[in-house]
Each structure stands twice: as C-alpha cells, then as structure tokens.
Amino acid sequence: MRATAVFTVRNEGAFLLEWLAHHKGLGFTDFLAFSNDCDDGTDAMLDRLEEIGEIVHLPNPGPHEGGVQFSALKQADRHPLVREADWLVTLDIDEFINIHAGDHTLDALLDALPDADAITLTWRLFGNCGLRDFADAPVTRQFTRAAPEVMVWPWRAFMFKTLYRNSGAYAKLGVHRPRSPTEAADSARWFDGEGRELEPVFRRGRIFSPPGRKHYRLAQLNHYPLGAMESYIVKRDRGRPNRQADAHGLDYWTERNWCQVEDTTIDAAESLSAPHLARLRTDPVLARLHDAAVAWRKARFAALMAEEPNRALYGRLLLAPPARVVQPDEARRLFQFARPPKSV
C-alpha cells in the first residue's frame, strides 16, 4: 500500500523532523512537500531530505493565485506521488495524526474500517496553556492539554482533514477534503474517527464534524495551532497560508487555547517514530540545518518584538486566560442568531 501525505511549509524547520518522523512511523510511505519564501532554511532541509530519499520537495514560489496551499495542491494533483497513491491526505506541520486503533499504525486504522473510502480525522485542539518561551523540544511533549472530547462551540474546533482512498471518486486534492467529485463519489463510504458511517452529505460537502458528539475512538488529529507565545508571534509574522492578509490575532488564539483535558495518547506512537527521528538526527547536514532553524526562530522573535503591534499582542497573550467551555444553552442562542429571521 502506498499512502502519500502532502504538506506545505514556510519557516517551520524547527518542527520538521519531529513531524516527519511521526508520520513515517505511522506508515505513510511517501511525502510531497511544498515550500515558499523560507527565511529559516526549511527549504534547504527539504532539499536535503529529498537528497537522502526521505521525501520529494517542490519549491512553490509566488505569486500564489488563490493562496499558497491551493497553488501547491494544483501542482500536487499532477504529481506521480499523488496519482499513484492508494491513500491520500493533506496536512499542516502543526497537525499530527493520532491513531488509537490496534498498534497505532495507518494499517491498523484501515483494518478497523475496511469499507471506508474516506475517513474524517477530526481536530483535537491542544492549547498553549501558559507556555511562554519557544524551546527546541518535541511539540507533542510540550503541549498535552486539549479541548474536551465533547463540546458544542466553536464549530471550528471540530474541523477535519480527510484520509481518502485514491479510487477516482475525487479528482483534486483539497485543504480539508478532496475536491471535484465524480459520479463515483455518490457511492463513496465516509466514516469518522469514532467508526461511524457518515451521512451522504459528506460525500460532496462539509469540512467539520458535528459538534456535541464523540469523534476520536479510532483516530484523531492532534492540532497544535498556537505553540509557545514566542512562536505565535513568529507565526503571526508568517501569515496564514490561504489568507496572508489575515494575521493571527487574539481572536484566533482565544478560539484555540483549550486546556481543559490532559491527553497524552499520542505517546503510544513514540516507539514507531523514534527510529525514524534517530536516523534523521544523525544526518550531519540535517542536524546543522535544524539548529540553524531553531536559532533563526529565536532571533526572529527578538526582532519582531521591536515593533509595537507585536509587543501589544504578546502582552495580550500573557493576559488572556484559556478558553472556557460554552454551555449548551449559550451555544443554542449563538446558533439561533445565525438563522435568518422569519418573514412576517
């Protein structure tokens, strides 16, 4: 079986090796990476990883019509690693697939859902929870507190990425789900991470799982969107991949800073990823580039803090408490405001 993960990165070299080793440990066989406008050497790391046979790297310089990710995915649609794959998924570097089924591998998840043509990997948001300083340490070890398994707001907390069979039901990759459905999509069977078969509406639409229900029995997508406060300031400077003018602010932070529940279930995959991480770290070129990316991140934060808007945001991050769970009656009231008023 060939399973391909497609991802885009910019200035994220400090996190690259951990992420890659984790997903190699799960059983992904191919990685198609796109980079753009890197200042920290991420693109050089990807070049080296391609040189030693770990990934395929395609630079994706601008301008990016429709956004960075969409520009990359258009190229990916034509690439042999995508066209010849049995299973496909698009991921970001702050998303880690966390499989609970069997031995925590991709094979175990597919064995648990043998009839699936698509599996929704629902986000579980891991908050900052007061961590101020960026450190060169595993993301999955530093951030272990997350949103409750069941809550009803915000709906963005339950967005998903889709692991899907490359059977011709969908002609194009998408950020959250495959696009351009063909007639075959009308008979595609979609399942969620809880193991339930999903309603037909998911075959052609939806990018989030229904709030207020469980989603994670077989698999979840650990999402670490904030990182340390210092890293968040650097992330704001980078911009969002499909809305570069839409900077990260306190609104984005507030909806994602979930600290209610401890979740260390991803540790079960450490024995799978450890051999890959050890192999990557022993490469002297990668080790040097990784250290340079870490140093760049620290220096970039210091430079950004010379600007008042960044100092102001950093101060607000220090002041802001974690998100609180919105009670069901409060959420229902929010949803009511979204409905159009009845005509009189």
C-alpha positions as CSV (number, residue, x, y, z in Angstrom):
1,M,0.0,0.0,0.0
2,R,1.2,3.5,-0.9
3,A,0.0,6.3,1.3
4,T,1.0,9.9,0.5
5,A,0.9,12.9,2.7
6,V,1.0,16.3,1.0
7,F,2.1,19.3,3.0
8,T,3.2,23.0,2.6
9,V,5.6,24.8,4.9
10,R,7.2,28.1,5.4
11,N,9.7,28.9,8.2
12,E,8.9,25.7,10.1
13,G,12.3,24.0,10.0
14,A,12.5,23.7,13.8
15,F,9.4,21.4,13.8
16,L,10.0,19.5,10.6
17,L,11.9,16.4,11.7
18,E,9.6,15.5,14.6
19,W,6.5,15.8,12.3
20,L,8.1,13.8,9.5
21,A,9.4,11.0,11.8
22,H,6.0,10.7,13.5
23,H,4.1,10.2,10.2
24,K,6.7,7.8,8.8
25,G,6.3,5.8,12.0
26,L,2.5,5.6,11.4
27,G,3.2,4.0,8.0
28,F,3.0,6.8,5.4
29,T,5.2,5.8,2.5
30,D,5.5,9.0,0.6
31,F,5.7,12.7,1.4
32,L,5.2,15.5,-1.1
33,A,6.4,18.8,0.3
34,F,6.0,22.3,-1.0
35,S,7.9,25.3,0.4
36,N,7.6,29.0,-0.2
37,D,9.5,32.2,0.8
38,C,11.5,30.5,3.6
39,D,14.0,32.5,5.7
40,D,14.9,29.9,8.2
41,G,16.3,27.2,5.9
42,T,13.2,25.0,5.8
43,D,13.6,24.7,2.0
44,A,17.2,23.6,2.4
45,M,16.1,21.0,4.9
46,L,13.6,19.7,2.4
47,D,16.2,19.6,-0.3
48,R,18.4,17.5,2.0
49,L,15.6,15.2,2.9
50,E,14.9,14.7,-0.8
51,E,18.6,14.1,-1.4
52,I,18.7,11.2,1.1
53,G,15.4,9.7,-0.2
54,E,13.0,10.7,2.6
55,I,10.6,13.0,0.7
56,V,10.0,14.8,-2.6
57,H,10.3,18.6,-2.4
58,L,8.9,21.1,-4.9
59,P,9.6,24.7,-4.3
60,N,6.4,26.8,-4.6
61,P,7.5,30.5,-5.1
62,G,4.8,33.2,-5.5
63,P,2.8,34.8,-6.7
64,H,0.2,32.3,-5.4
65,E,-3.2,32.6,-7.2
66,G,-5.9,31.6,-4.8
67,G,-3.4,31.2,-1.9
68,V,-0.3,29.3,-1.1
69,Q,-1.9,26.0,-0.3
70,F,-4.2,25.9,-3.3
71,S,-1.3,26.8,-5.6
72,A,0.6,23.9,-4.2
73,L,-2.3,21.4,-4.4
74,K,-2.8,22.2,-8.1
75,Q,0.7,21.1,-8.7
76,A,0.3,18.1,-6.4
77,D,-2.7,16.8,-8.4
78,R,-0.4,16.1,-11.3
79,H,2.4,14.6,-9.4
80,P,3.1,10.8,-9.6
81,L,3.2,10.5,-5.8
82,V,-0.4,11.6,-5.7
83,R,-1.6,10.0,-8.9
84,E,-0.1,6.6,-8.0
85,A,-1.1,6.6,-4.3
86,D,-3.6,4.3,-2.8
87,W,-4.5,6.7,0.1
88,L,-4.0,10.4,0.3
89,V,-4.2,13.2,2.9
90,T,-3.2,16.8,3.1
91,L,-1.7,18.0,6.4
92,D,-0.1,21.0,8.0
93,I,3.1,20.9,10.1
94,D,1.1,21.5,13.3
95,E,-1.2,18.6,12.7
96,F,-0.2,15.1,14.0
97,I,-2.4,12.1,13.1
98,N,-3.0,10.2,16.4
99,I,-4.3,6.6,15.8
100,H,-5.8,4.7,18.7
101,A,-6.8,1.6,16.8
102,G,-4.7,-1.6,17.2
103,D,-0.9,-0.9,17.1
104,H,-1.5,2.8,16.3
105,T,-0.4,2.5,12.7
106,L,-2.2,3.5,9.5
107,D,-2.7,-0.2,8.6
108,A,-4.5,-0.7,12.0
109,L,-6.8,2.2,11.2
110,L,-7.6,0.9,7.7
111,D,-8.1,-2.6,9.1
112,A,-10.6,-1.2,11.6
113,L,-12.6,0.5,8.8
114,P,-12.2,-1.9,5.8
115,D,-15.2,-0.5,4.0
116,A,-14.1,3.1,4.2
117,D,-13.4,5.2,1.1
118,A,-12.7,8.3,3.3
119,I,-12.0,8.8,7.0
120,T,-12.5,12.1,8.6
121,L,-9.7,12.9,11.1
122,T,-11.3,15.4,13.4
123,W,-9.1,18.0,15.1
124,R,-8.5,17.9,18.8
125,L,-7.2,21.4,19.7
126,F,-4.2,21.5,22.0
127,G,-3.8,24.9,23.7
128,N,-0.8,27.0,24.8
129,C,-1.8,26.7,28.5
130,G,0.7,29.4,29.6
131,L,3.9,28.3,27.9
132,R,5.8,31.5,27.1
133,D,9.2,30.5,25.6
134,F,9.9,28.6,22.5
135,A,12.1,25.6,23.2
136,D,13.7,23.1,20.9
137,A,11.7,20.2,22.3
138,P,9.0,17.8,20.8
139,V,5.7,19.6,20.3
140,T,3.8,16.6,21.3
141,R,5.5,16.5,24.7
142,Q,5.3,20.3,25.4
143,F,1.6,20.6,24.7
144,T,-0.5,17.9,26.4
145,R,-3.7,19.7,27.4
146,A,-6.6,20.0,25.0
147,A,-10.3,20.7,24.4
148,P,-12.8,18.3,25.9
149,E,-13.8,15.4,23.7
150,V,-17.4,16.7,23.6
151,M,-18.5,20.3,23.3
152,V,-20.7,22.3,21.1
153,W,-18.9,25.6,20.4
154,P,-16.9,26.7,18.4
155,W,-17.6,24.6,15.4
156,R,-14.1,25.3,14.1
157,A,-12.8,23.1,16.9
158,F,-14.2,20.1,15.0
159,M,-12.9,20.7,11.6
160,F,-11.2,17.7,10.0
161,K,-8.7,16.6,7.4
162,T,-9.6,13.6,5.2
163,L,-7.7,10.4,4.7
164,Y,-9.2,9.1,1.5
165,R,-8.8,6.2,-1.0
166,N,-7.4,7.3,-4.3
167,S,-10.1,5.5,-6.3
168,G,-11.2,8.1,-8.8
169,A,-14.1,9.4,-6.7
170,Y,-12.4,12.7,-6.4
171,A,-10.2,14.4,-9.0
172,K,-8.4,17.0,-6.9
173,L,-6.8,17.4,-3.5
174,G,-8.3,19.9,-1.1
175,V,-7.1,21.5,2.1
176,H,-9.7,19.7,4.3
177,R,-11.3,17.3,2.0
178,P,-10.9,16.0,-1.6
179,R,-12.5,18.2,-4.3
180,S,-14.0,17.8,-7.7
181,P,-16.2,14.7,-7.0
182,T,-17.0,12.4,-9.9
183,E,-20.0,10.1,-10.2
184,A,-18.2,7.5,-8.2
185,A,-18.3,9.9,-5.2
186,D,-22.1,9.2,-4.9
187,S,-21.3,5.7,-3.7
188,A,-18.2,6.6,-1.6
189,R,-18.5,5.5,2.0
190,W,-17.3,8.0,4.5
191,F,-16.5,7.1,8.2
192,D,-15.5,9.3,11.1
193,G,-12.8,8.7,13.7
194,E,-15.3,7.2,16.0
195,G,-16.0,4.4,13.5
196,R,-19.5,5.6,12.4
197,E,-20.5,5.7,8.8
198,L,-21.3,9.3,7.9
199,E,-24.4,10.7,6.1
200,P,-24.3,11.0,2.3
201,V,-24.0,14.8,2.6
202,F,-20.3,14.3,3.5
203,R,-19.6,12.8,0.0
204,R,-19.8,16.2,-1.6
205,G,-19.6,18.7,1.2
206,R,-18.7,19.5,4.9
207,I,-15.4,20.3,6.4
208,F,-16.3,19.9,10.1
209,S,-17.7,17.1,12.2
210,P,-21.0,17.6,14.0
211,P,-20.3,19.3,17.4
212,G,-21.7,17.8,20.6
213,R,-20.7,14.2,19.9
214,K,-17.6,11.9,20.2
215,H,-15.2,11.6,17.3
216,Y,-11.9,10.0,18.5
217,R,-12.3,6.3,19.4
218,L,-10.2,5.1,16.4
219,A,-8.3,8.2,15.5
220,Q,-8.0,11.9,16.0
221,L,-5.9,14.7,14.5
222,N,-3.9,16.4,17.2
223,H,-3.8,20.1,16.2
224,Y,-1.2,22.4,17.8
225,P,-2.1,25.7,16.3
226,L,-0.6,28.1,18.9
227,G,2.6,26.7,20.2
228,A,4.6,28.8,22.7
229,M,3.7,32.5,22.9
230,E,7.0,33.4,21.3
231,S,6.3,31.0,18.4
232,Y,2.8,32.6,18.0
233,I,4.4,36.0,17.4
234,V,6.6,34.4,14.7
235,K,3.5,32.6,13.2
236,R,1.7,35.9,13.0
237,D,4.5,37.4,11.0
238,R,4.4,34.5,8.6
239,G,0.7,34.9,7.9
240,R,-2.0,32.3,7.2
241,P,-1.4,30.1,4.1
242,N,-4.6,30.9,2.3
243,R,-5.3,34.4,3.7
244,Q,-2.0,36.1,4.0
245,A,-3.5,39.4,4.9
246,D,-5.5,37.9,7.7
247,A,-2.9,38.0,10.5
248,H,-3.1,35.8,13.6
249,G,-4.5,37.8,16.5
250,L,-6.2,37.4,19.9
251,D,-9.4,36.1,18.2
252,Y,-7.6,33.2,16.6
253,W,-5.8,32.5,19.9
254,T,-9.0,32.6,22.0
255,E,-10.8,30.0,19.9
256,R,-7.9,27.6,20.1
257,N,-6.4,27.9,23.5
258,W,-8.0,24.8,25.0
259,C,-6.5,23.5,28.3
260,Q,-9.3,21.6,30.0
261,V,-8.2,18.0,29.5
262,E,-4.9,16.2,29.6
263,D,-4.3,14.0,26.5
264,T,-1.1,12.1,26.1
265,T,-2.4,9.3,23.9
266,I,0.0,10.3,21.1
267,D,2.8,8.9,23.3
268,A,1.7,5.4,22.2
269,A,3.3,6.1,18.8
270,E,6.7,7.2,20.1
271,S,8.2,3.7,19.7
272,L,7.1,3.9,16.0
273,S,8.6,7.3,15.3
274,A,11.8,7.0,17.4
275,P,13.8,5.0,14.9
276,H,13.0,7.5,12.1
277,L,13.8,10.5,14.3
278,A,17.1,9.0,15.3
279,R,18.0,8.3,11.7
280,L,17.2,11.8,10.6
281,R,19.0,13.4,13.5
282,T,22.2,11.5,12.8
283,D,22.5,13.1,9.4
284,P,25.0,15.9,9.9
285,V,23.5,18.2,7.3
286,L,20.0,17.9,8.7
287,A,21.3,18.4,12.2
288,R,23.1,21.6,11.2
289,L,20.1,23.0,9.4
290,H,17.8,22.1,12.2
291,D,20.0,24.0,14.7
292,A,20.1,27.0,12.3
293,A,16.2,27.0,12.1
294,V,16.0,27.0,15.9
295,A,18.4,29.9,16.1
296,W,16.5,31.8,13.4
297,R,13.2,31.4,15.3
298,K,14.7,32.8,18.5
299,A,16.3,35.7,16.6
300,R,13.2,36.5,14.6
301,F,11.1,36.7,17.8
302,A,13.5,39.2,19.2
303,A,13.4,41.3,16.1
304,L,9.6,41.3,15.9
305,M,9.4,42.5,19.5
306,A,10.9,45.7,18.4
307,E,7.6,46.6,16.8
308,E,4.8,47.9,19.0
309,P,1.9,45.8,17.4
310,N,3.8,42.6,18.2
311,R,4.6,43.8,21.8
312,A,1.0,44.6,22.3
313,L,-0.2,41.2,21.1
314,Y,2.4,39.4,23.2
315,G,1.2,41.4,26.3
316,R,-2.4,40.3,25.5
317,L,-1.3,36.7,25.2
318,L,0.2,36.9,28.7
319,L,-3.1,38.4,30.0
320,A,-5.5,36.1,28.2
321,P,-6.9,33.1,30.1
322,P,-7.6,29.7,28.4
323,A,-10.8,29.2,26.5
324,R,-13.8,28.2,28.6
325,V,-16.5,25.7,27.5
326,V,-19.6,27.4,26.2
327,Q,-22.6,25.8,27.8
328,P,-25.2,24.1,25.6
329,D,-27.9,26.8,26.2
330,E,-25.4,29.6,25.3
331,A,-24.4,27.7,22.2
332,R,-28.0,27.3,21.1
333,R,-28.5,31.0,21.5
334,L,-25.5,31.6,19.2
335,F,-26.8,29.3,16.6
336,Q,-30.2,31.0,16.7
337,F,-28.6,34.3,15.8
338,A,-27.2,32.7,12.6
339,R,-30.7,31.7,11.4
340,P,-32.5,34.1,9.1
341,P,-35.5,35.8,10.7
342,K,-38.9,34.5,9.8
343,S,-40.8,36.7,7.4
344,V,-43.9,38.5,8.7
